[in-house]
Amino acid sequence: MLFKAAIYNKFQPHEQMKSSKVEDIQIARYLKKNKIKIACVTSKNSIQCRMYNGFGDAINGFSKNVTQFFGNSFIAAILFWLITSFGFVIIILEFPLPLLILYLLAFILARVAVSAASGQNILKNILLIVPQQLTMGLFITKAIENKLRKRLVWKGRSIS
């Protein structure tokens, strides 16, 4: 284990990759390449961090790589947001009631599964569906703005 820690400390991946939009992903790839085990951990009370100091910081932070979840496609990100935000409207207008109930049930069960896996309050997460969707829209809007301006400042650093 000392050898692996020495590799990490010698390379200083946070310092080397701090100008990357996906710094955490590049660090994980580096660690895996050097046979250092990594893990994404959810719902562990012994591990905590504060990623951002406020809502504005969170918008800036998540907007820097929100499209990475969609193959770096703004179109895919926008379509996902539109479908998950307003998909129920099409179902209400075009499909019978049983399909609407099935759609809403599947949507809520997905939220329940994510909440349970991450140790979040299930009821609170369900009640916050609308603000969460609005916030995701803000992430995508800010990402588009950053792309058009060709400028992104994150945690006081200019990111390319």
C-alpha positions in Angstrom: 0.0 0.0 0.0 2.9 2.4 0.6 4.0 2.0 -3.0 0.6 2.9 -4.3 0.4 5.9 -2.0 3.9 7.0 -3.2 2.6 6.9 -6.8 -0.3 9.0 -5.9 1.7 11.5 -3.9 4.5 11.7 -6.5 2.1 12.4 -9.4 -0.3 14.7 -7.4 -3.2 14.0 -9.7 -5.4 16.9 -8.3 -2.6 19.3 -9.1 -1.9 17.8 -12.5 -5.5 17.7 -13.6 -7.0 20.7 -12.0 -7.7 22.5 -15.3 -9.8 19.6 -16.6 -13.6 19.8 -16.7 -13.7 16.2 -15.6 -10.8 16.2 -13.1 -12.4 13.5 -10.9 -12.9 11.1 -13.8 -9.3 11.6 -15.1 -7.9 11.0 -11.6 -10.0 7.8 -11.3 -8.6 6.6 -14.7 -5.1 7.4 -13.6 -5.5 5.5 -10.3 -7.0 2.5 -12.1 -4.2 2.5 -14.7 -1.7 2.4 -11.8 -3.6 -0.5 -10.2 -4.8 1.6 -7.3 -8.3 0.5 -6.2 -11.1 3.1 -6.3 -14.7 3.1 -5.4 -17.8 5.2 -5.6 -19.3 5.0 -2.2 -22.9 5.9 -1.3 -24.8 6.0 2.0 -21.7 5.7 4.2 -21.9 8.0 7.2 -18.2 7.7 7.8 -17.5 9.5 4.4 -18.7 13.0 3.9 -17.7 16.0 1.8 -19.0 19.4 0.9 -18.6 19.9 -2.8 -19.9 23.5 -3.0 -20.5 26.4 -0.6 -23.8 27.5 -2.1 -26.4 27.2 -4.8 -24.5 29.4 -7.3 -21.3 27.4 -6.8 -23.3 24.2 -7.4 -24.8 25.5 -10.6 -21.3 26.4 -11.8 -19.8 23.1 -10.7 -22.4 20.8 -12.1 -22.8 22.7 -15.3 -19.1 22.2 -16.1 -19.7 18.5 -16.9 -23.4 17.8 -17.0 -23.2 17.0 -20.7 -20.6 14.3 -20.0 -23.4 12.1 -18.7 -25.0 12.3 -22.2 -22.0 11.5 -24.3 -21.0 15.2 -24.3 -24.1 16.0 -26.2 -26.1 19.1 -25.5 -29.0 17.8 -27.6 -29.1 14.5 -25.6 -29.0 16.5 -22.3 -31.8 18.8 -23.4 -33.9 15.9 -24.7 -33.4 14.0 -21.5 -34.5 17.0 -19.4 -37.5 17.7 -21.6 -38.7 14.1 -21.5 -38.2 13.6 -17.7 -39.7 17.0 -17.0 -42.7 17.0 -19.4 -43.0 13.4 -20.6 -46.1 13.0 -18.5 -48.0 15.6 -20.6 -47.7 13.6 -23.8 -48.9 10.5 -21.9 -51.9 12.4 -20.4 -52.8 13.7 -23.9 -52.2 10.6 -26.0 -52.5 7.5 -23.9 -55.1 5.8 -21.7 -55.1 6.3 -17.9 -53.4 3.0 -17.1 -50.3 4.0 -19.0 -50.1 7.3 -17.2 -50.3 5.5 -13.9 -47.6 3.1 -15.0 -45.4 6.0 -16.1 -45.8 7.9 -12.8 -45.2 4.7 -10.8 -42.0 3.9 -12.7 -40.8 7.5 -12.3 -41.5 7.5 -8.5 -39.9 4.0 -8.1 -36.8 5.2 -9.8 -36.6 8.1 -7.3 -37.2 5.7 -4.4 -34.4 3.4 -5.6 -31.9 6.3 -5.9 -32.9 7.7 -2.5 -32.6 4.3 -0.8 -29.2 3.6 -2.5 -27.8 6.9 -1.4 -29.3 7.1 2.0 -31.5 10.0 1.3 -34.9 10.6 2.8 -37.3 9.0 0.3 -40.3 11.2 0.9 -38.2 14.4 0.8 -36.7 13.3 -2.5 -40.1 12.6 -4.0 -41.4 16.0 -2.8 -38.4 17.7 -4.3 -38.9 16.3 -7.8 -40.0 19.6 -9.3 -37.1 21.7 -7.8 -34.6 19.0 -8.8 -35.9 19.1 -12.4 -35.7 22.9 -12.5 -32.2 22.8 -11.1 -31.1 20.3 -13.8 -32.5 22.7 -16.4 -30.3 25.4 -14.8 -27.2 23.1 -15.0 -27.9 22.5 -18.7 -28.7 26.2 -19.4 -25.5 27.3 -17.7 -23.5 24.7 -19.6 -24.8 26.0 -22.9 -24.0 29.6 -21.8 -20.4 28.5 -20.8 -20.0 26.8 -24.2 -21.2 29.8 -26.1 -19.0 32.2 -24.1 -16.1 29.7 -24.3 -15.3 30.6 -20.7 -15.8 28.6 -17.5 -14.6 29.6 -14.1 -14.9 26.9 -11.4 -13.6 27.2 -7.8 -11.7 30.2 -8.8 -9.9 28.5 -11.7 -10.4 29.0 -15.5 -11.2 25.7 -17.0 -10.9 25.0 -20.7 
